[in-house]
Amino acid sequence: MRVDLGNALASEATPGVPRAALDRLDGRVTRAHERIERGRREGALGYAALDLPHRTDPTAIEEAVAPLAGAAHVLVVGIGGSALGAATVASALGDGSIHTLDNVDPAHTARLLDSLPLADTVLTVVSRSGTTAETLANFLVVREAMAAEGLDWTERTLVVTGESGPLRELAGEHALPALDVPAEVPGRFGALSTVGLVPAAIRGHDIGRVLDGGRRVAEGLSGSLYETPAYAYGAACYALDARGASVNAMMPYAEALEPFAEWFAQLWAESLGKEGLGQTPARALGATDQHSQLQLYRAGPRDKLVTLVRPRERSELPIPAPDHSGTGERAGNASATGEDAPATGEGALASLRGTDLGTLLDAEFQATEASLAAADRPSVRIEVDRLDASGIGELCYGLEAACVLAGELYGVETFTQPAVEWGKCAARGLLGGGDGENGTTSEARAVGERTELVVE
Amino acid sequence: MRVDLGNALASEATPGVPRAALDRLDGRVTRAHERIERGRREGALGYAALDLPHRTDPTAIEEAVAPLAGAAHVLVVGIGGSALGAATVASALGDGSIHTLDNVDPAHTARLLDSLPLADTVLTVVSRSGTTAETLANFLVVREAMAAEGLDWTERTLVVTGESGPLRELAGEHALPALDVPAEVPGRFGALSTVGLVPAAIRGHDIGRVLDGGRRVAEGLSGSLYETPAYAYGAACYALDARGASVNAMMPYAEALEPFAEWFAQLWAESLGKEGLGQTPARALGATDQHSQLQLYRAGPRDKLVTLVRPRERSELPIPAPDHSGTGERAGNASATGEDAPATGEGALASLRGTDLGTLLDAEFQATEASLAAADRPSVRIEVDRLDASGIGELCYGLEAACVLAGELYGVETFTQPAVEWGKCAARGLLGGGDGENGTTSEARAVGERTELVVE
């Protein structure tokens, strides 16, 4: 992983980080790195995640999934960290047959189940506690859908869960393959564990190479941001946020990294968003969002860092030459009101002649980066060699290490998410599963006391 | 469409809008509404979009697409406003067979083309000017892929474009069905025109009902925010932004509204993000993002408004009862470190007994809203009766009207997007399609002058 902070310096952008401030911050990075290393040695909550590339045993995973390997489809039932890591890895590997059911929308769930050949689908149910309401609900629905097609769900289900709890018991009772979620690793830091790798392993991908990528970044961690790309990124985000860049627009230039941007958004929001602090992640996608978000990024409030991510090599897909028959051989009469106003038809077409899609996408990457710089807006460039198993391992590990460092600099509890409990208690109470009278909870009672100002 | 501002009042949240401030703002809404009405009467740029429910002729669209109607798949080639409206309508209608190619990623494009049965696919190419580089490039690639399968692309292609330009000429030459993009309507405001409705019409949906929904909201526009849900929302966003809610997290509780959140993000960012102003849209999804973004929304910086959107009726999908065989009939031993820590297995399971997915999702909607209120964080609730053709018409029109009003209050040029031109010129120059020597542009030359601070 390669990080370029050039366009985030105060000499280039507002807000930006003065070189001298980065130098001073490096002293804090040194001390933070020592704390991180200590946490890893002690296997402390969260820090333990940074050892996953060494701790996760790909052979053990491959053996456990062997009875189910080769399925045409994998359906992951999980939510949050139990789904996003797996989706991120699957997408980077180009596997469109790993599906995620991470919401409890009846219309969506019904459509997904209708579209899947359940006889050829392996179900993985992922929940550390085994008590996540959304996950249990979907599991029960999928199980019933399998039964309705005369399929034995116990023959095509695998669970990834903690040492005990309802899912663990269920696995024991039905002799389901069951894998452990690693101890002391919050879900959002689990991409390089069973949580993120099991679906890819079922589909036959080389998950060892994903771990290799993570290991390469892990072995490069040092006490200086100038030597450690992950820390350079984490420190720059922190320093820019302190100077006003309260939004971090994660904008990969690769469709296969769209889930990665979502995964990053959870990592960043849930780890750093506490005690009034934390940079807000915004998910974007290049080049598409040039036609959606770039106007705001370039000309709106100076509260954003744009993180541009790309693989340095892409597959080739030539753009065929337009034929003689008029695909824009003559000049277009562009309307000044359109979303794509300026170029003449000749210019637009000339720029495509003899090139390919990847070259066009990379030109747009460079153009967007330069266009932000020309407007004095900060951006950071992150690159990996290729978008493959190793590349996604690098990116996931690198951003996790960046997040852990940023958490140290902010001084927050990176590995907890206390603010979400209130809503869980409220929902449970509304559904009659709470500890109070009639299964309610005090939070659920508060739901009924809302203030209304309705306009209809 | 029904808007509830109760949880955005200063009495309930920080930041929040004092009732008295809303009352004063209503005077400005009255005057803004007069300007909007004048713009509509004059057919002025952008304001004309608010007449689309009356201007768009569904029968003309249905007749134009008749030769292609009933195709198993529709592939929309367009980008930005030329894609998002169509994707939003298609998704709300539950149609998974309308696909969008709105990026120039070679790996993604190749995969999409491999997965589509091209013989059963209709291609729609959408670009007002007919010169959009990404759209032309993808069009040339898709055309070649059809030819490679021995298919005549001219028999399965329809264009949606302006009065002149390369696509218009091409349509003339090959006698392709061609539909006009409406005059004076920027792409991002085109959901209720040919741009948003053609793919749905090809697939046989009742696009007249989408327009009906828009018309119902249009007919309710009045000079007071207290009588006009769309204006209530636009005014509240403006007033909250002025008080520090610089981020607007659009969080629909419906998977089928995920593209709607993206569509909204373009509408909001490109229309309002100018001259240092504009509220930053963040795309979220309920209930999924409770396990990702809610921690930040509830406990991070007080710079957010959360917009909660839902249909009031959902389809039914009962959650089957867990059997005797242990699916969590006993208490789980939840780990304090997990993403789903608290509940006992009994509580989690009890809350699912005898309910259905939609009830669970609605409980989570209410719980999230109340959990934000309990932390004094502002939210606005937007509801439609059902998520169907009419409902998505209401939502699109309603949010467009909200955006137009907000633009008036900010005092920006809502209907242009000048900041994106720089990057387009740069990309064109990099690819040799500019007006300068060797096809370069001054912007492209600036790309080479970047400052580096590389860590690897």
Interface residues (C-beta under 8 A of the other chain):
Chain A: M1 R2 V3 D4 L5 G6 N7 A8 L9 S11 E12 L45 G46 I79 G80 G81 S82 L84 G94 G96 D102 N103 V104 D105 P106 A107 H108 T109 A110 R111 S115 S127 R128 S129 G130 T131 T132 A133 E134 T135 L136 A137 N138 F139 L140 V141 R143 E144 G162 E163 S164 G165 P166 L167 E169 L170 G172 E173 H174 V181 A183 E184 V185 P186 G187 R188 L225 Y226 E227 T228 P229 A232 S246 V247 Y253 A254 E255 A256 E262 A265 Q266 A269 E270 L272 G273 K274 E275 G276 L277 G278 T280 P281 A282 R283 L285 G286 A287 T288 Q290 H291 S292 Q293 L294 Q295 L296 Y297 R298 A299 G300 P301 R302 D303 K304 R314 S315 E316 L317 I319 P320 A321 P322 S325 G326 T327 G328 E329 R330 G332 N333 A334 S335 T337 G338 E339 D340 A341 P342 A343 T344 G345 G347 A348 L349 A350 S351 L352 T355 D356 L357 G358 T359 L360 L361 A363 E364 Q366 A367 T368 E369 A370 S371 A373 A374 A375 L387 F415 Q417 P418 A419 V420 E421 W422 G423 K424 C425 A426 A427 R428 L430 L431 G432 G433 G434 D435 G439 E443 A444 A446 V447 R450 T451 E452 L453 V454 V455 E456
Chain B: M1 R2 V3 D4 L5 G6 N7 L9 S11 E12 L45 I79 G80 G81 S82 L84 G94 G96 D102 N103 V104 D105 P106 A107 H108 T109 A110 R111 S115 S127 R128 S129 G130 T131 T132 A133 E134 T135 L136 A137 N138 F139 L140 V141 R143 E144 G162 E163 S164 G165 P166 L167 E169 L170 G172 E173 H174 V181 A183 E184 V185 P186 G187 R188 L225 Y226 E227 T228 P229 A232 S246 V247 Y253 A254 E255 A256 E262 A265 Q266 A269 E270 L272 G273 K274 E275 G276 L277 G278 T280 P281 A282 R283 L285 G286 A287 T288 Q290 H291 S292 Q293 L294 Q295 L296 Y297 R298 A299 G300 P301 R302 D303 K304 R314 S315 E316 L317 I319 P320 A321 P322 S325 G326 T327 G328 E329 R330 G332 N333 A334 S335 T337 G338 E339 D340 A341 P342 A343 T344 G345 G347 A348 L349 A350 S351 L352 R353 T355 D356 L357 G358 T359 L360 L361 A363 E364 Q366 A367 T368 E369 A370 S371 A373 A374 A375 L387 F415 Q417 P418 A419 V420 E421 W422 G423 K424 C425 A426 A427 R428 L430 L431 G432 G433 G434 D435 G439 E443 A444 A446 V447 R450 T451 E452 L453 V454 V455 E456
